[in-house]
Amino acid sequence: DKKEVDLAVQSAKAAFKIWRKKSGMERSRILLEAARIIRERKDEIATVETINNGKSVFEARLDIDTSWQCLEYYAGLAASMGGEHVQLPGGSFGYTRREPLGVCVGIGAWNYPFQIASWKSAPALACGNAMVFKPSPFTPVSTLLLAEIYTEAGVPPGLFNVVQGGAATGQFLCQHRDVAKVSFTGSVPTGKKIMELASKGVKPVTLELGGKSPLIIFSDCDIENAVRGAMMANFLTQGEVCCNGTRVFVQREILDKFTEEVVKQTKKIKIGDPLEEDTRMGPLINRSHLQHVLGFIEQAKNEGAKVLCGGDLCVPEDPKLKDGYYMTPCVLGNCKDGMTCVKEEIFGPVMSILSFDTEAEVLERANDTNFGLAAGVFTRDIQRAHRVVAELQAGVCYINNYNVSPVELPFGGYKMSGFGRENGRVTIEYYSQLKTICVEMGDVESVF
Ligand SMILES: NC(=O)c1ccc[n+]([C@@H]2O[C@H](COP(=O)([O-])OP(=O)(O)OC[C@H]3O[C@@H](n4cnc5c(N)ncnc54)[C@H](O)[C@@H]3O)[C@@H](O)[C@H]2O)c1
C-alpha cells in the first residue's frame, strides 16, 4: 500500500545518498560481485524462475545468463562514465558531468521476471541511482533473490528494494514525489497510464511495451535457418515474448516448403513439466491468459485462417500436471493482413503465416502496424538484407536470426512499442542526467 511504498522509497533514498558518492570503480566492483553470485546460484535461480513463471528450466537458465551478463556489462561501464571538457574564449572553459537521477522505479511484466529486474537495475545502479522495483503480482518471487544478491554483494541496504503489488502499488510508485524516473515493461494500455502518471511529476519514463513484429522470409534464404528463426521468433516462453515475430511473411515460391517444415518442427516441441530437462514448453502464465490465447485461435478460424497444427488445450499425461495451463503451439495458415490474429498481440504460442510476392509489397505490409518493437529478415542477398532493415519501422531488427539478446546491444521499440532503451551503452543516458559547468577564468564583463 501507499505507506509501504513510501517506506521503500525513503529507504532507497537513504541508500542513494551513500551510493552516489562511491566512485565508478567501487560501484563496478560490487556489481561484478553480484554478477558472480548470480552465476554461482544460476541453477537455483532458474528453478525459482521456472516455478515463478512456468517457462522451461532450460530457457530460464538462458534468462539468468543474460541477467548476470547485463550486470557485468554495466559494471564495465560504471568507471568510464564521464562528461566532456570544452574550451571557451579567454582560457575559460566548460565541462559536463554525468550524474545519477536519484530513486528510479522499475515496474516489470511477468514473462521475464528476473531478467527484467536485472536489465533495469544494472544500468540504474551502475549510474549511481537507487531502484525500487515492483514485479508483476503473477511472478513475485525471483526478484527477491536479486535483492538478496545485491545486498550480499555489498550495496547499501535499501539501494535495491522490492515492493509487491498490482496496479495500485505501481501507481503509488509512479506518483511518489521522491521518485526521479520510471522504467516500465508491460502492455501498451498500462504504458500509457504510466506515462500519464509520470507526466504529473515531469518524470522521465522508459517504456518497453508490446509488439506484433514481422519476420520476412525471402525465397533466397537458407530455409533451414529460416525455419529455426521462425521457431525462435514464436515459441520461447510459451510465446509470451514482447518482441516475437508473430507475423511470418513468406515469399510465395517457398511458402509450401517453409510451412511444411515449420509445422513439422512445431509438432515436435516437447510440452510438459517445465522443471524437466528436456521440456521446451511449459504452461502459460494463468488460466485467464490461456483462455484469452485460445480465444484468438477461435476467432482466427472464424475469420478464415487455417489451423495447421496445435491451438488446443493440452492435458499432459503426468497426472500432477492435469490442471496446468497448457496448450499446443499453433501455426496458422491462410492468414490475411486484416485478421485479428495478424493485427493484435496474442502473447501466446501462435504463429501466423502470410505470403508475399515482392520486397516493396512486404515492406508496406510489415510496417502497417502501430507497434514497432522488432522485425526480422531472412535472405542470402546482403544488399537486400540491409536495404530492408533500413526501411523497417522497428527498434530491433534481426538479419538471419531472431530473438537473440546480447546485452551489448540496445533493445527497445519504435511507435507504440515504447521509447527509451535497455542494454547497450546508450542506456546510461536513460539513467543519468547531464550537468553543465561553465568556468570563468577572467573578469566578469557585466552589461550593466
Ligand atoms: N518491450 C519489452 O521489453 C517487453 C518485455 C516483456 C513484456 N512486454 C509486454 O508486457 C505485456 C505483458 O505483460 P503484463 O501482462 O505483465 O503487462 P501489464 O501492463 O498488465 O503489467 C505490467 C506491470 O505493470 C503493473 N501495472 C498494471 N497496471 C498499472 C498501473 N495502472 N500503474 C502502474 N503499474 C501498473 C503490473 O502490476 C505489472 O507489474 C505484453 O504486452 C508484452 O508485450 C514488453
The ligand as a MOL file (V3000), in Angstrom:
LIG
                    3D

  0  0  0     0  0            999 V3000
M  V30 BEGIN CTAB
M  V30 COUNTS 44 48 0 0 0
M  V30 BEGIN ATOM
M  V30 1 N 9.1690 -4.4190 -24.6760 0
M  V30 2 C 9.5550 -5.2300 -23.7250 0
M  V30 3 O 10.7290 -5.2510 -23.3580 0
M  V30 4 C 8.5680 -6.1660 -23.0630 0
M  V30 5 C 9.0490 -7.2480 -22.3300 0
M  V30 6 C 8.1330 -8.0990 -21.7260 0
M  V30 7 C 6.7710 -7.8730 -21.8500 0
M  V30 8 N 6.3130 -6.8220 -22.5670 0 CHG=1
M  V30 9 C 4.8670 -6.6130 -22.7220 0
M  V30 10 O 4.2060 -6.8140 -21.4890 0
M  V30 11 C 2.8730 -7.2810 -21.7050 0
M  V30 12 C 2.5850 -8.4760 -20.8340 0
M  V30 13 O 2.9180 -8.2170 -19.5190 0
M  V30 14 P 1.8400 -7.8850 -18.3950 0
M  V30 15 O 0.5660 -8.5910 -18.6930 0
M  V30 16 O 2.5010 -8.1080 -17.0810 0 CHG=-1
M  V30 17 O 1.6350 -6.3200 -18.6480 0
M  V30 18 P 0.7840 -5.2930 -17.7640 0
M  V30 19 O 0.8600 -3.9970 -18.4740 0
M  V30 20 O -0.5410 -5.8430 -17.4490 0
M  V30 21 O 1.5610 -5.2190 -16.3710 0
M  V30 22 C 2.9180 -4.8650 -16.2960 0
M  V30 23 C 3.2290 -4.3510 -14.9020 0
M  V30 24 O 2.5440 -3.1290 -14.6790 0
M  V30 25 C 1.8380 -3.1670 -13.4500 0
M  V30 26 N 0.6730 -2.2920 -13.5790 0
M  V30 27 C -0.5520 -2.6000 -14.0680 0
M  V30 28 N -1.3350 -1.5010 -14.0810 0
M  V30 29 C -0.5940 -0.4690 -13.6000 0
M  V30 30 C -0.8390 0.9200 -13.3710 0
M  V30 31 N -2.0190 1.4650 -13.6600 0
M  V30 32 N 0.1590 1.6760 -12.8720 0
M  V30 33 C 1.3690 1.1410 -12.5970 0
M  V30 34 N 1.6590 -0.1750 -12.7790 0
M  V30 35 C 0.6910 -0.9710 -13.2760 0
M  V30 36 C 1.5330 -4.6450 -13.2740 0
M  V30 37 O 1.2440 -4.9600 -11.9370 0
M  V30 38 C 2.8190 -5.2800 -13.7760 0
M  V30 39 O 3.8240 -5.2480 -12.7830 0
M  V30 40 C 2.8070 -7.5980 -23.1790 0
M  V30 41 O 2.1260 -6.5830 -23.8600 0
M  V30 42 C 4.2630 -7.6430 -23.6000 0
M  V30 43 O 4.4620 -7.3860 -24.9620 0
M  V30 44 C 7.1980 -5.9580 -23.1630 0
M  V30 END ATOM
M  V30 BEGIN BOND
M  V30 1 1 1 2
M  V30 2 2 2 3
M  V30 3 1 2 4
M  V30 4 1 4 5
M  V30 5 2 4 44
M  V30 6 2 5 6
M  V30 7 1 6 7
M  V30 8 2 7 8
M  V30 9 1 8 9
M  V30 10 1 8 44
M  V30 11 1 9 10
M  V30 12 1 9 42
M  V30 13 1 10 11
M  V30 14 1 11 12
M  V30 15 1 11 40
M  V30 16 1 12 13
M  V30 17 1 13 14
M  V30 18 2 14 15
M  V30 19 1 14 16
M  V30 20 1 14 17
M  V30 21 1 17 18
M  V30 22 2 18 19
M  V30 23 1 18 20
M  V30 24 1 18 21
M  V30 25 1 21 22
M  V30 26 1 22 23
M  V30 27 1 23 24
M  V30 28 1 23 38
M  V30 29 1 24 25
M  V30 30 1 25 26
M  V30 31 1 25 36
M  V30 32 1 26 27
M  V30 33 1 26 35
M  V30 34 2 27 28
M  V30 35 1 28 29
M  V30 36 1 29 30
M  V30 37 2 29 35
M  V30 38 1 30 31
M  V30 39 2 30 32
M  V30 40 1 32 33
M  V30 41 2 33 34
M  V30 42 1 34 35
M  V30 43 1 36 37
M  V30 44 1 36 38
M  V30 45 1 38 39
M  V30 46 1 40 41
M  V30 47 1 40 42
M  V30 48 1 42 43
M  V30 END BOND
M  V30 END CTAB
M  END
